[in-house]
Amino acid sequence: MYVFTVTVEVAQDVQLTRDPKAKHLMSGTWRRDIQGITSPDRMDVIEQALKQMVNLFVKDYQAVNPAK
């Protein structure tokens, strides 16, 4: 058996408003983790977990950015 963790994180370029001349930074703005257990003959379970996390991001993104 294999124990796995899938992490999907979205990072964006950010800038401090109090100091516009400051160097731009990258900051994580969305992150989800999922853990699971699978066997060597079912490694597709990891891919399914990744797809689940990506679909969750798309759902969350669309919830706050509705189509115009």
GROMACS elastic network, one bead per residue, 0.5 to 0.9 nm:
[ bonds ]
;  ai    aj funct       b0    kb
    1    37     6  0.66365   500
    1    38     6  0.55869   500
    1    40     6  0.67586   500
    2    36     6  0.82650   500
    2    37     6  0.54668   500
    2    38     6  0.52196   500
    2    39     6  0.58201   500
    2    40     6  0.72687   500
    2    43     6  0.89617   500
    3    35     6  0.73917   500
    3    36     6  0.57910   500
    3    38     6  0.65677   500
    3    39     6  0.87845   500
    4    34     6  0.83107   500
    4    35     6  0.56160   500
    4    36     6  0.53897   500
    4    37     6  0.61360   500
    4    38     6  0.78487   500
    4    46     6  0.74948   500
    5    33     6  0.67576   500
    5    34     6  0.56223   500
    5    36     6  0.64872   500
    5    37     6  0.88841   500
    5    46     6  0.83783   500
    5    49     6  0.89063   500
    6    32     6  0.82979   500
    6    33     6  0.56267   500
    6    34     6  0.53291   500
    6    35     6  0.63964   500
    6    36     6  0.85225   500
    6    46     6  0.74173   500
    6    49     6  0.68347   500
    6    50     6  0.62451   500
    6    53     6  0.81722   500
    7    31     6  0.71540   500
    7    32     6  0.58512   500
    7    34     6  0.66469   500
    7    35     6  0.88259   500
    7    50     6  0.78247   500
    7    53     6  0.78947   500
    8    30     6  0.81247   500
    8    31     6  0.56706   500
    8    32     6  0.56124   500
    8    33     6  0.65946   500
    8    50     6  0.76182   500
    8    53     6  0.65117   500
    8    54     6  0.71795   500
    8    57     6  0.85393   500
    9    28     6  0.65376   500
    9    29     6  0.75403   500
    9    30     6  0.55811   500
    9    32     6  0.66243   500
    9    33     6  0.86962   500
   10    27     6  0.83639   500
   10    28     6  0.56557   500
   10    29     6  0.57967   500
   10    30     6  0.51909   500
   10    31     6  0.64266   500
   10    57     6  0.88444   500
   11    26     6  0.60888   500
   11    27     6  0.51542   500
   11    29     6  0.55620   500
   11    30     6  0.72138   500
   11    31     6  0.88520   500
   12    25     6  0.81675   500
   12    26     6  0.54177   500
   12    27     6  0.55198   500
   12    28     6  0.64402   500
   12    29     6  0.67332   500
   13    24     6  0.64319   500
   13    25     6  0.56111   500
   13    27     6  0.64892   500
   14    24     6  0.57500   500
   14    25     6  0.52666   500
   14    26     6  0.58962   500
   14    27     6  0.65295   500
   15    18     6  0.88530   500
   15    19     6  0.79721   500
   15    20     6  0.67556   500
   15    21     6  0.86658   500
   15    22     6  0.71413   500
   15    23     6  0.71955   500
   15    24     6  0.50360   500
   15    25     6  0.63458   500
   15    26     6  0.86930   500
   16    19     6  0.54808   500
   16    20     6  0.60930   500
   16    21     6  0.84896   500
   16    22     6  0.68479   500
   16    23     6  0.84659   500
   16    24     6  0.77679   500
   16    25     6  0.86418   500
   17    20     6  0.56850   500
   18    22     6  0.88925   500
   19    22     6  0.54834   500
   19    23     6  0.89960   500
   20    23     6  0.82074   500
   20    24     6  0.88876   500
   21    24     6  0.86118   500
   22    25     6  0.89151   500
   28    31     6  0.71331   500
   30    57     6  0.78415   500
   31    57     6  0.84746   500
   32    53     6  0.68102   500
   32    56     6  0.86985   500
   32    57     6  0.84303   500
   33    53     6  0.76934   500
   34    49     6  0.70243   500
   34    50     6  0.84574   500
   34    53     6  0.78065   500
   35    49     6  0.83898   500
   36    45     6  0.84101   500
   36    46     6  0.79816   500
   36    49     6  0.83625   500
   37    45     6  0.84682   500
   37    46     6  0.88074   500
   38    41     6  0.81506   500
   38    42     6  0.60594   500
   38    43     6  0.65900   500
   38    44     6  0.87917   500
   38    45     6  0.66920   500
   38    46     6  0.78808   500
   39    42     6  0.52812   500
   39    43     6  0.66769   500
   39    45     6  0.89243   500
   40    43     6  0.58789   500
   41    44     6  0.83390   500
   42    45     6  0.59408   500
   42    46     6  0.83341   500
   43    46     6  0.57732   500
   43    47     6  0.74016   500
   44    47     6  0.51049   500
   44    48     6  0.62555   500
   44    49     6  0.86809   500
   45    49     6  0.62337   500
   45    50     6  0.87245   500
   46    49     6  0.50740   500
   46    50     6  0.63383   500
   46    51     6  0.87406   500
   47    50     6  0.50478   500
   47    51     6  0.62304   500
   47    52     6  0.85803   500
   48    51     6  0.50769   500
   48    52     6  0.61245   500
   48    53     6  0.87326   500
   49    52     6  0.50020   500
   49    53     6  0.63545   500
   49    54     6  0.87711   500
   50    53     6  0.51932   500
   50    54     6  0.63007   500
   50    55     6  0.86252   500
   51    54     6  0.51061   500
   51    55     6  0.60556   500
   51    56     6  0.85017   500
   52    55     6  0.51723   500
   52    56     6  0.61693   500
   52    57     6  0.87537   500
   53    56     6  0.50076   500
   53    57     6  0.63190   500
   53    58     6  0.87575   500
   54    57     6  0.50938   500
   54    58     6  0.63130   500
   54    59     6  0.86881   500
   55    58     6  0.50445   500
   55    59     6  0.61753   500
   55    60     6  0.86226   500
   56    59     6  0.50740   500
   56    60     6  0.61630   500
   56    61     6  0.85165   500
   57    60     6  0.50846   500
   57    61     6  0.59684   500
   57    62     6  0.84849   500
   58    61     6  0.50478   500
   58    62     6  0.60506   500
   58    63     6  0.84917   500
   59    62     6  0.52415   500
   59    63     6  0.61504   500
   59    64     6  0.89832   500
   60    63     6  0.50828   500
   60    64     6  0.67179   500
   60    65     6  0.86475   500
   61    64     6  0.55456   500
   61    65     6  0.59361   500
   61    66     6  0.83136   500
   62    66     6  0.53559   500
   62    67     6  0.75425   500
   63    66     6  0.60568   500
   65    68     6  0.87176   500
